[in-house]
């Protein structure tokens, strides 16, 4: 099997300074982000545990810049940057007695507002212009919620609708669960989703390209460069990468390795543009598809 060398972005422990990692992701420019809490992350859906303090780390050049989040009264699972130094935090489902699943914090970390962003949130990525793309799981899609029943929506930072996936249903298969999303720019977003697993390119809110059936199914992330896509994992080979040439839809399996040539046992993945990030228990790695 062909190997592909990944760059080590960070070992988590030295960066988050004794805190607990809640989430790793990337912003619109592909900049890595870490969300950390002073309490262990809660995995219970009713949200009965909450961290009294959150901290966001963003990689800027070669240095990690720290951002404090104050009065974080909800336990988020997602973080994304917004224009003006603001931050979006979101959680999978609302806490009992509340409908809110998204919160905005200012550059100073203080809370600015909250809104109902849907139920069973699985993907969140913002654009440089401040649009918020959200993808949902099946538990949200098949419940009566104005956003999650769409499968994928775009909203602004006040929760106002910009795009609904139902507007392109005639051009693409319906979504049963959004498994992978790559927001490339303010104009371009790519999706791959259950159950048909099409590869869909959206440009300015319209389907500009569609491949009805991906050769890689149940991947959690995919990077893009030209006519190629690089998928992280599949239902049958969760620890492999798959290079797909979109014109032929043939997959070539690859093994990710660290700079020392050792296999990378990634458990999560996310992507922005040509950058595919692989997360292990203690580290974050990056593969640049444009350089392959």
KEKE-3310 file (N, C-alpha, C; in steps of 0.2 Angstrom, whole numbers, plus 5000, padded with zeros to 4 digits):
npx = (5004:5003:5011:5007:5015:5012:5011:5016:5006:5003:5006:4994:4994:5005:5001:4988:4989:4987:4973:4957:4955:4942:4937:4944:4948:4946:4948:4942:4953:4960:4967:4972:4962:4959:4948:4947:4943:4942:4937:4933:4928:4910:4900:4887:4871:4861:4867:4870:4882:4893:4907:4915:4924:4931:4943:4950:4962:4971:4981:4993:5003:5018:5015:5004:4989:4980:4963:4952:4936:4922:4909:4903:4890:4885:4889:4899:4902:4908:4918:4921:4928:4923:4920:4928:4935:4926:4918:4910:4901:4895:4883:4878:4865:4851:4851:4841:4826:4830:4831:4842:4856:4868:4880:4886:4902:4911:4926:4933:4929:4917:4899:4888:4876:4863:4856:4844:4851:4847:4845:4854:4867:4880:4891:4900:4905:4912:4913:4925:4918:4908:4897:4888:4889:4880:4878:4868:4863:4854:4845:4841:4837:4825:4816:4805:4811:4816:4828:4836:4829:4832:4844:4856:4861:4863:4867:4867:4877:4867:4858:4849:4842:4851:4853:4845:4845:4834:4831:4839:4835:4829:4840:4850:4853:4842:4847:4851:4859:4872:4888:4901:4909:4915:4919:4925:4926:4918:4910:4910:4906:4908:4900:4897:4886:4875:4861:4865:4877:4883:4894:4894:4895:4893:4890:4888:4876:4870:4869:4883:4892:4890:4892:4885:4887:4899:4915:4920:4913:4904:4915:4922:4928:4934:4947:4951:4957:4959:4954:4954:4950:4953:4950:4946:4946:4934:4919:4923:4937:4943:4955:4962:4967:4960:4963:4954:4951:4940:4935:4935:4931:4938:4945:4961:4969:4978:4991:4992:5006:5017:5030:5041:5039:5030:5014:4999:4987:4973:4958:4948:4944:4945:4942:4948:4947:4961:4967:4969:4965:4971:4966:4973:4973:4982:4988:4989:4988:4993:4988:4992:4983:4986:4999:5002)
npy = (4994:5011:5024:5040:5054:5064:5080:5084:5094:5098:5092:5089:5091:5100:5112:5115:5117:5109:5109:5101:5093:5098:5099:5098:5107:5117:5133:5146:5149:5137:5137:5129:5125:5123:5118:5120:5114:5117:5107:5089:5084:5082:5069:5066:5068:5076:5087:5089:5092:5106:5116:5128:5136:5140:5139:5144:5139:5145:5142:5153:5157:5151:5150:5147:5155:5161:5162:5167:5162:5168:5166:5154:5146:5135:5118:5116:5108:5111:5124:5139:5152:5170:5185:5200:5195:5188:5173:5158:5146:5129:5116:5098:5095:5104:5110:5103:5112:5123:5130:5133:5130:5136:5149:5165:5173:5188:5196:5199:5188:5188:5184:5187:5183:5170:5156:5145:5133:5121:5103:5089:5092:5090:5094:5109:5123:5139:5153:5165:5177:5176:5168:5153:5137:5122:5105:5090:5076:5060:5060:5073:5077:5070:5075:5088:5102:5118:5120:5108:5098:5100:5095:5101:5118:5135:5149:5166:5175:5178:5168:5169:5163:5159:5149:5135:5117:5111:5119:5114:5101:5095:5094:5086:5071:5068:5071:5060:5060:5071:5067:5072:5087:5101:5117:5127:5141:5157:5156:5142:5126:5109:5093:5076:5063:5052:5043:5039:5043:5054:5065:5081:5097:5113:5129:5146:5143:5134:5118:5114:5104:5086:5070:5055:5044:5041:5032:5030:5027:5033:5041:5053:5065:5075:5081:5093:5096:5103:5091:5081:5071:5068:5056:5053:5038:5025:5015:5002:5002:5010:5016:5021:5031:5038:5041:5050:5052:5063:5062:5049:5041:5031:5023:5025:5017:5023:5024:5033:5041:5047:5059:5051:5040:5031:5023:5032:5032:5038:5044:5054:5066:5080:5093:5107:5115:5110:5104:5091:5086:5075:5067:5061:5052:5060:5070:5081:5080:5084:5083:5089:5090:5097:5096:5083)
npz = (5000:4996:5005:5013:5019:5033:5040:5057:5066:5079:5096:5108:5122:5127:5121:5126:5139:5151:5152:5146:5131:5120:5107:5090:5076:5060:5054:5042:5034:5034:5046:5061:5075:5092:5105:5122:5139:5156:5163:5161:5145:5142:5138:5138:5131:5137:5142:5156:5163:5164:5158:5168:5162:5147:5133:5118:5106:5093:5079:5073:5061:5067:5080:5094:5098:5112:5117:5128:5134:5141:5153:5148:5147:5142:5136:5123:5107:5096:5087:5079:5070:5068:5058:5064:5075:5083:5090:5086:5095:5096:5100:5100:5103:5111:5129:5142:5144:5136:5119:5112:5102:5098:5101:5102:5104:5109:5103:5115:5123:5129:5131:5117:5111:5107:5098:5091:5082:5077:5078:5083:5078:5067:5058:5057:5049:5046:5035:5028:5026:5036:5035:5041:5039:5042:5046:5048:5058:5057:5067:5069:5056:5054:5063:5068:5065:5060:5054:5055:5049:5036:5032:5028:5031:5028:5039:5046:5058:5067:5066:5056:5041:5026:5016:5011:5010:5004:4993:4983:4981:4969:4961:4967:4977:4992:5009:5022:5032:5036:5033:5029:5026:5017:5018:5006:5002:5003:4992:4988:4993:4998:4999:5006:5009:5018:5012:4999:4997:4988:4979:4981:4974:4979:4972:4975:4981:4972:4964:4957:4952:4952:4958:4958:4966:4978:4978:4990:5006:5020:5025:5036:5032:5019:5008:4995:4979:4963:4952:4961:4976:4993:5004:5021:5029:5028:5027:5027:5028:5040:5045:5034:5020:5006:4989:4977:4960:4953:4940:4936:4947:4954:4968:4977:4989:5003:5016:5030:5037:5050:5052:5055:5048:5054:5056:5057:5069:5067:5074:5072:5059:5049:5036:5026:5011:5002:5013:5024:5040:5052:5067:5082:5098:5105:5097:5082:5064:5048:5030:5015:5001:4989:4987:4985)
capx = (5000:5006:5010:5007:5018:5008:5015:5013:5004:5004:5004:4989:4996:5009:4997:4982:4991:4984:4966:4955:4953:4935:4937:4949:4945:4950:4945:4941:4960:4964:4971:4970:4959:4958:4944:4948:4940:4945:4933:4933:4922:4904:4897:4880:4867:4856:4871:4870:4888:4896:4913:4915:4929:4933:4948:4951:4969:4972:4988:4994:5010:5021:5013:4997:4987:4975:4958:4948:4929:4919:4902:4901:4885:4883:4895:4899:4906:4911:4920:4923:4929:4918:4923:4929:4937:4921:4918:4904:4901:4889:4883:4874:4858:4850:4851:4834:4823:4832:4831:4848:4862:4873:4882:4891:4906:4915:4934:4935:4926:4910:4894:4884:4869:4862:4850:4842:4854:4845:4846:4859:4872:4886:4896:4899:4911:4911:4917:4928:4913:4904:4892:4889:4887:4879:4876:4864:4863:4848:4840:4839:4834:4819:4812:4802:4815:4816:4834:4839:4825:4834:4850:4861:4858:4868:4864:4872:4878:4861:4853:4845:4843:4854:4853:4842:4847:4828:4831:4842:4833:4828:4847:4854:4849:4841:4851:4849:4864:4878:4894:4907:4908:4921:4918:4931:4926:4911:4906:4910:4905:4907:4896:4896:4882:4872:4863:4867:4884:4885:4899:4891:4899:4888:4893:4883:4869:4867:4873:4887:4894:4887:4894:4879:4889:4906:4918:4921:4907:4905:4920:4921:4930:4938:4950:4949:4962:4958:4950:4955:4948:4957:4945:4949:4943:4928:4915:4927:4944:4942:4961:4966:4965:4958:4963:4949:4950:4933:4932:4934:4928:4941:4949:4967:4970:4985:4992:4995:5012:5020:5037:5046:5037:5025:5007:4995:4981:4968:4951:4944:4947:4941:4946:4946:4950:4965:4970:4965:4968:4970:4967:4974:4972:4986:4991:4985:4992:4990:4990:4990:4982:4988:5006:5003)
capy = (5000:5018:5028:5047:5057:5069:5085:5085:5101:5099:5088:5093:5093:5106:5118:5117:5119:5106:5108:5095:5095:5097:5098:5101:5109:5122:5139:5147:5149:5131:5137:5124:5127:5119:5121:5116:5116:5115:5101:5084:5084:5078:5066:5065:5072:5081:5092:5091:5095:5111:5119:5135:5140:5137:5142:5143:5140:5146:5142:5159:5156:5146:5151:5146:5161:5159:5166:5165:5162:5169:5164:5149:5142:5128:5114:5116:5103:5114:5131:5142:5160:5174:5191:5204:5192:5184:5166:5154:5139:5125:5109:5094:5096:5109:5107:5103:5119:5128:5128:5136:5126:5140:5155:5170:5177:5193:5195:5199:5182:5189:5182:5192:5181:5163:5155:5138:5131:5114:5097:5084:5095:5085:5098:5116:5127:5146:5156:5171:5182:5175:5163:5147:5131:5117:5099:5087:5069:5058:5061:5080:5077:5067:5078:5094:5108:5122:5119:5102:5094:5102:5091:5106:5125:5141:5155:5171:5174:5179:5163:5170:5158:5161:5144:5128:5112:5109:5123:5111:5094:5093:5093:5082:5067:5070:5070:5056:5062:5074:5064:5075:5094:5105:5123:5130:5148:5160:5154:5135:5121:5102:5088:5069:5061:5046:5036:5038:5046:5058:5070:5087:5104:5119:5136:5151:5140:5130:5112:5115:5097:5080:5063:5052:5038:5041:5026:5030:5028:5034:5045:5058:5071:5074:5087:5094:5100:5101:5086:5075:5072:5064:5055:5050:5032:5022:5010:4996:5003:5017:5019:5022:5037:5036:5046:5048:5056:5063:5060:5042:5039:5025:5025:5022:5017:5025:5023:5040:5040:5053:5061:5046:5034:5027:5024:5037:5029:5043:5043:5059:5069:5086:5096:5113:5115:5105:5102:5086:5085:5068:5068:5055:5053:5065:5074:5083:5079:5088:5081:5094:5086:5100:5095:5076)
capz = (5000:4996:5011:5012:5025:5036:5044:5063:5068:5086:5101:5112:5129:5128:5119:5130:5146:5157:5151:5143:5124:5119:5100:5086:5069:5056:5052:5034:5030:5036:5052:5066:5081:5098:5110:5128:5145:5163:5165:5156:5141:5144:5132:5139:5127:5140:5144:5163:5165:5160:5160:5170:5158:5140:5130:5111:5104:5086:5076:5069:5059:5071:5087:5096:5101:5116:5117:5134:5133:5148:5154:5143:5151:5138:5134:5116:5104:5090:5088:5073:5070:5064:5057:5069:5081:5086:5090:5086:5098:5095:5103:5096:5105:5117:5135:5144:5145:5131:5112:5109:5101:5095:5105:5099:5109:5106:5103:5122:5126:5132:5126:5113:5109:5106:5094:5089:5076:5074:5082:5080:5073:5066:5055:5058:5047:5044:5030:5030:5027:5042:5034:5045:5036:5047:5043:5053:5058:5055:5072:5068:5050:5054:5068:5066:5067:5054:5051:5055:5044:5029:5031:5028:5030:5030:5042:5048:5065:5071:5065:5050:5035:5020:5012:5013:5005:5000:4987:4977:4981:4962:4958:4971:4982:4998:5014:5028:5037:5033:5036:5028:5023:5016:5015:5003:5002:5003:4986:4986:4998:4995:5004:5005:5014:5019:5011:4993:4997:4982:4980:4978:4974:4979:4971:4976:4983:4967:4963:4951:4950:4956:4956:4962:4971:4979:4979:4997:5009:5027:5027:5040:5030:5012:5005:4988:4975:4956:4950:4965:4983:4998:5010:5028:5031:5025:5032:5027:5030:5044:5046:5028:5016:4999:4984:4971:4954:4952:4933:4935:4953:4957:4974:4978:4996:5005:5023:5032:5042:5053:5049:5056:5045:5058:5054:5061:5071:5068:5076:5069:5053:5046:5031:5023:5005:5001:5019:5027:5046:5056:5074:5086:5105:5108:5092:5076:5059:5042:5024:5010:4995:4983:4987:4983)
cpx = (5004:5005:5010:5010:5014:5013:5012:5012:5005:5003:5000:4991:5000:5005:4991:4983:4987:4976:4964:4953:4945:4934:4943:4946:4949:4946:4945:4948:4963:4968:4968:4967:4958:4953:4945:4944:4944:4942:4934:4927:4916:4902:4890:4876:4863:4860:4871:4876:4890:4902:4912:4920:4931:4939:4949:4959:4969:4979:4989:5001:5013:5019:5005:4995:4981:4970:4953:4940:4926:4911:4899:4897:4883:4889:4895:4903:4909:4913:4922:4924:4924:4922:4924:4932:4932:4921:4911:4905:4895:4889:4878:4867:4857:4850:4843:4832:4826:4832:4837:4853:4868:4874:4887:4895:4910:4922:4936:4932:4920:4905:4890:4877:4869:4856:4850:4845:4852:4847:4850:4864:4878:4892:4895:4906:4908:4915:4920:4923:4908:4898:4893:4885:4886:4876:4873:4864:4855:4843:4837:4835:4826:4815:4810:4806:4816:4823:4836:4836:4828:4840:4856:4858:4864:4864:4869:4873:4872:4856:4848:4847:4846:4853:4849:4843:4840:4828:4835:4840:4832:4835:4851:4850:4848:4846:4848:4853:4870:4884:4900:4905:4915:4919:4924:4932:4919:4907:4905:4910:4904:4904:4897:4892:4878:4865:4866:4875:4886:4890:4896:4895:4893:4892:4887:4876:4866:4872:4877:4891:4891:4890:4890:4882:4897:4909:4920:4915:4908:4911:4918:4923:4934:4941:4949:4955:4961:4953:4951:4952:4952:4952:4949:4944:4937:4925:4919:4934:4945:4949:4965:4963:4964:4958:4958:4950:4943:4931:4931:4931:4931:4945:4955:4968:4977:4985:4995:5001:5014:5027:5042:5044:5032:5018:5003:4988:4975:4961:4946:4947:4942:4945:4943:4950:4955:4968:4966:4969:4966:4971:4968:4972:4976:4989:4987:4990:4989:4993:4988:4990:4985:4996:5007:5004)
cpy = (5006:5021:5036:5050:5063:5074:5085:5092:5102:5093:5092:5096:5099:5113:5120:5117:5116:5105:5102:5097:5093:5095:5101:5102:5114:5127:5140:5147:5142:5131:5133:5127:5122:5122:5116:5119:5114:5109:5095:5085:5080:5075:5064:5070:5077:5087:5094:5094:5101:5114:5126:5139:5136:5142:5140:5144:5140:5146:5148:5159:5150:5146:5150:5152:5159:5164:5163:5166:5163:5168:5159:5144:5136:5125:5113:5110:5105:5121:5133:5149:5163:5181:5196:5201:5188:5177:5163:5147:5136:5119:5105:5095:5101:5106:5107:5110:5124:5125:5130:5130:5130:5147:5159:5173:5182:5192:5195:5192:5182:5187:5188:5190:5173:5162:5147:5137:5124:5109:5092:5087:5091:5089:5105:5119:5134:5148:5163:5177:5182:5171:5157:5142:5125:5111:5095:5079:5067:5059:5068:5080:5075:5069:5085:5100:5112:5122:5112:5097:5095:5097:5095:5113:5129:5146:5160:5170:5176:5174:5164:5166:5162:5156:5138:5123:5110:5113:5119:5103:5091:5091:5088:5077:5070:5068:5066:5058:5065:5071:5068:5082:5097:5112:5127:5137:5151:5158:5146:5131:5114:5098:5081:5067:5055:5048:5035:5039:5049:5062:5076:5093:5109:5125:5141:5149:5136:5124:5113:5109:5092:5074:5059:5047:5039:5034:5025:5032:5029:5037:5051:5065:5070:5081:5087:5098:5098:5096:5080:5077:5067:5063:5052:5044:5031:5017:5004:4996:5010:5020:5021:5029:5034:5042:5045:5054:5057:5061:5053:5038:5032:5027:5021:5022:5019:5025:5030:5038:5047:5054:5056:5040:5029:5028:5028:5034:5034:5041:5048:5062:5075:5089:5103:5114:5109:5101:5097:5085:5078:5069:5061:5057:5059:5070:5076:5083:5082:5085:5087:5091:5090:5099:5087:5075)
cpz = (5000:5002:5009:5019:5027:5040:5051:5065:5075:5090:5106:5118:5130:5126:5124:5137:5152:5157:5147:5136:5123:5111:5096:5079:5066:5054:5044:5031:5031:5042:5058:5072:5086:5103:5116:5134:5151:5166:5160:5152:5143:5137:5132:5135:5131:5143:5151:5166:5161:5163:5162:5166:5152:5137:5123:5110:5096:5084:5071:5067:5063:5078:5088:5100:5105:5117:5123:5132:5140:5147:5149:5147:5148:5136:5127:5113:5098:5091:5081:5073:5066:5063:5063:5076:5085:5085:5090:5090:5097:5098:5099:5097:5110:5123:5137:5146:5141:5124:5109:5108:5098:5099:5101:5105:5106:5106:5111:5126:5129:5128:5123:5111:5108:5101:5093:5082:5073:5080:5079:5075:5073:5062:5056:5055:5045:5038:5032:5030:5032:5041:5038:5042:5042:5044:5049:5052:5057:5061:5072:5062:5050:5060:5065:5068:5060:5051:5050:5050:5037:5027:5032:5027:5031:5033:5044:5055:5070:5070:5060:5044:5029:5015:5015:5008:5001:4994:4981:4977:4974:4959:4961:4975:4989:5004:5020:5034:5034:5036:5034:5024:5023:5013:5013:5004:5003:4998:4985:4993:4995:5001:5001:5010:5013:5016:5004:4992:4990:4984:4977:4979:4974:4977:4971:4977:4978:4966:4956:4948:4955:4953:4961:4967:4972:4980:4986:5001:5017:5029:5031:5037:5023:5010:4998:4985:4967:4955:4955:4972:4987:5004:5015:5030:5027:5029:5032:5029:5034:5045:5040:5025:5009:4994:4978:4966:4952:4945:4932:4941:4955:4963:4974:4985:4998:5013:5025:5038:5044:5050:5050:5052:5048:5056:5059:5063:5072:5070:5073:5063:5052:5041:5029:5017:5004:5007:5022:5034:5049:5063:5078:5093:5107:5103:5086:5070:5053:5035:5019:5003:4989:4982:4985:4975)
residu = (UNK:UNK:UNK:UNK:UNK:UNK:UNK:UNK:UNK:UNK:UNK:UNK:UNK:UNK:UNK:UNK:UNK:UNK:UNK:UNK:UNK:UNK:UNK:UNK:UNK:UNK:UNK:UNK:UNK:UNK:UNK:UNK:UNK:UNK:UNK:UNK:UNK:UNK:UNK:UNK:UNK:UNK:UNK:UNK:UNK:UNK:UNK:UNK:UNK:UNK:UNK:UNK:UNK:UNK:UNK:UNK:UNK:UNK:UNK:UNK:UNK:UNK:UNK:UNK:UNK:UNK:UNK:UNK:UNK:UNK:UNK:UNK:UNK:UNK:UNK:UNK:UNK:UNK:UNK:UNK:UNK:UNK:UNK:UNK:UNK:UNK:UNK:UNK:UNK:UNK:UNK:UNK:UNK:UNK:UNK:UNK:UNK:UNK:UNK:UNK:UNK:UNK:UNK:UNK:UNK:UNK:UNK:UNK:UNK:UNK:UNK:UNK:UNK:UNK:UNK:UNK:UNK:UNK:UNK:UNK:UNK:UNK:UNK:UNK:UNK:UNK:UNK:UNK:UNK:UNK:UNK:UNK:UNK:UNK:UNK:UNK:UNK:UNK:UNK:UNK:UNK:UNK:UNK:UNK:UNK:UNK:UNK:UNK:UNK:UNK:UNK:UNK:UNK:UNK:UNK:UNK:UNK:UNK:UNK:UNK:UNK:UNK:UNK:UNK:UNK:UNK:UNK:UNK:UNK:UNK:UNK:UNK:UNK:UNK:UNK:UNK:UNK:UNK:UNK:UNK:UNK:UNK:UNK:UNK:UNK:UNK:UNK:UNK:UNK:UNK:UNK:UNK:UNK:UNK:UNK:UNK:UNK:UNK:UNK:UNK:UNK:UNK:UNK:UNK:UNK:UNK:UNK:UNK:UNK:UNK:UNK:UNK:UNK:UNK:UNK:UNK:UNK:UNK:UNK:UNK:UNK:UNK:UNK:UNK:UNK:UNK:UNK:UNK:UNK:UNK:UNK:UNK:UNK:UNK:UNK:UNK:UNK:UNK:UNK:UNK:UNK:UNK:UNK:UNK:UNK:UNK:UNK:UNK:UNK:UNK:UNK:UNK:UNK:UNK:UNK:UNK:UNK:UNK:UNK:UNK:UNK:UNK:UNK:UNK:UNK:UNK:UNK:UNK:UNK:UNK:UNK:UNK:UNK:UNK:UNK:UNK:UNK:UNK:UNK:UNK:UNK:UNK:UNK:UNK:UNK:UNK:UNK:UNK:UNK:UNK:UNK:UNK)
# end
